[in-house]
Amino acid sequence: MPDVTIDAADSGRFSAYLAEPSGKGHAPGMLVIQEIFGVNANVRAICDDYAAQGYLALAPDLFWRQEPDLQLDSETKEGWDRAMQLFEGFSETKGVEDLIAALGWLRNHPRFDGKAGTVGYCLGGKLAYLMATRSDIDAAVGYYGVSIEGSLGEAGAITHPLMLHVAEKDGFVPPDAQAKVKAGLAPIIHVTLHSYPGVDHAFARKGGDHYDSQAAALADQRTTAFFQKNLSR
């Protein structure tokens, strides 16, 4: 499916990959948030999968301010090196603003039926958390989000369901950071947190070095049920 173009809140335009479900009927929305590798083949496949499940799935390009329409290979050193450079220069504040703009675009789509969720991975896992604290998204899921412990002061703003999947052996989120996240979010009634022993960061990325089919299947099953419960009309 061709990419679409979205107006940023502070001027400028950025692209997004849109995958529509079959047929012509209305559908709930799903905002898919990229890892640090751009809207690459993996992210597009996730959108396609959500479209097959009946969602209007949209993945915005969040690195457009640095290098538009980038698609990096997560399994090469060159891809990792460039991704880390972009990550270091990335503004979370602007990223969330762009996600909110993309959410507005999604809600204005003629096939949208009134509820929208978001799912993010790695960088996107953190941004899914921030969408739960800074936007009115109806439901959010974050897979192995990085540095959430630094934004726990926002947790009190969560008013819609949020689910987080935590990799206990995450090389980017050490045990003390995981403990802070669990303790900080424990009082928030809207938050569900699942912890996966023995798996590393990106355990749900198919084809990745740390892919774990059993943990990925369990996390995806929980995510599917979560969205079915919270996005149904």
N, C-alpha and C positions, 0 to 999 in steps of 0.2 A: 504494500500500500504506500502511496506517496506521502511524504512529509507535509505537515501543515505549518503555517506561520502564526505566531502569537505576538501581540503587542506587549512589551514590557511596561511596567508601571512608571518607570523613570526615563522613558524614551528608548528607542531602539526596538528591534524585533528579533525573535529567535525561533528556531525550528523545533518541531516535535514530531515524533513518530506516532501515528494514529492507527490503531487496529480496531475495526468494527466487527461486531458479531454478524453472523449470517442473517439473512432476512432484512426486513425493513422496519421492524417494530422498535419500540423504545427499550432502553437498557440502562442499568445503573452504570456509573462511571468508575473507572479505576485509574488513578494517577500512579504510574510506575516511575520510581526514582532511581536513577542510575547509580552505579558504583563510580569509582574514580576513572573509569575507562571510556566515558562518554556513552552516547546512545549507540552501542555497538550491537553486533549480531546477537549476543546473549540477551541484552535488554529487549531487543526487538522480538526475540523468541518468547520472552516472558509476556510481552504485550499480546502476541499472537495467541498464547495459551489462555490468557484471560479473556480475549475475544471469543475463543472457542467455548469458554465457560458462560458466555452471554454478557460480558462486560464491554463497555465502550472504553478501550484502554489507550492511554496517552502517556508518552514518555518524552518530557521536554529536555532539550539540550541545555544543561546547566553550566557548561563551560564556554558558552557562546561569547562571553565578554573577553575571554582569553584567546580562544581558538575555536571558531564556529564549526559545527558539524563534524566534530572529531569522533573517530571510531578506532579505539586502540585495542590491540590484542593483549589480553590479560595473561597470556601464557608465554610472553617473550620478555627478555630483559629490556629491550627498547621500549616496549609498551609500558612496562612498570616504571622505568625511569621517567618517561614523559608524563605518565599519570601522576607520579609523586610531585613533579614540578608544578603541575596544574593544581593539585590538591593544596600545596603550600601557598599558592596565590589565590585560592578560592575564598570568596566572601560568603559565609553562611547566611548573613543577613540578606544579601542580594539574592542568594539562592532560594531562600524561603519566599522572598518577594516574587521571584519568577515562578515558583511553584504555585503561589496564590493566584498569580495572573493566569497560569495554565489551568488551575481549578476553575476560575471564572470562565475561561474559554470552553472548558468541558461542560460546564453547567449550561452554557448557552447553545450547545450543539443541539440540533433539532431532534436527535434520537435520545437525548438524555432524559431519564425518567424521574429525577428528583433526589437521589441519594448518590453520594460519591465516597469512595474509599481511597486510600493510598497505601502502597507497599514499596519499601525501599531496602536496599542492600548496601552494607559497608558505609560509605559516605551517605548513601540514601537511607540507611537505617537510622542514622543520627537525624537526618532531615525529616524522616517520617515522625520521629519524636517531636521535633520542633514544629511540624505541622499540627500535631496534637495540642501543642501549647500555644501556638500563635495564630491558628486559623480555625474555621468552623467545619473542617472536614468531618464527615459523619463517622468514620472509623479509620484507624491507622495501624499498620503493621511494620515493624522494623526488624530486619535480620542482621545480627551481629553489628549493630551500630557502634561507631567509634567515638569516644570522648563524650558520651552522654553524661558522665559524672560531672562534667564541667558546667552543665546546664540544668542541674537538678533544682535550682532556685525557681525555675519556671513551672515545676510540676504541679503546683497548685492551680494553674490555669487550665489544666486538662478537664474538659467537661464531656468528652465523647470517648468511646471505647478505644483503647490502645493495647496492642499486644506486641511484646518484644521477645525475640528469640536470641538467646545468649549462648555462645560457644565457650565452654568452660576452659578450653585450651587455646583460646584466642591469643595469637601472638601480638595483636595490636591493642588488646584490652586485658591488662594483667589482672590477677585475682583481686587485688585491693580495689581496683576500679570497679570490677564486677560487684564486689561487696557493697560499695558505696551506692551503686545504682539500685541494687536490690533493697537496701535499707531505705534509701531516699524515696523510692516509689511504693514501698509497702503500705503506707497510709492512704494512697490514692485509690479510691474504690473503682475507678474506671480502668485501671491498669491490670493486665494479666502478663506475667513474665514466665517464660519457659526456659530452663537451663538444660544444656545438652552436654553430658560428660564425655570426655575423651575426644572431642572434635575441635578442629581449629577454625580460624576465620575462613569465611567463604565456603563453609561445608555444604551449602546448597547450590553452588555454582557448578552446573553440569560440565564435565570435562576438565574441571580445575584440579590442581594438585591435591587440594584438601577436600575434594568432594567426598561426602559420605552418604551413600544412597539411603541407608536406614534412617539416619537423623534427618536428612533432607525430606524424605517421604513423610516422616512424622510431623515436621514443621509445616510442610505444605498442607497436610491434612488438617492440622489445627487452624491454619490460615484460611483455608477454604471454608471450614465450618464457621469461623469467626465472621467472615464477610457475609456468608449466607444469613447468619443470624442478625447482623447489624445493618445490612444494606437492603434487606427485603422490605417491600412496601406493605 
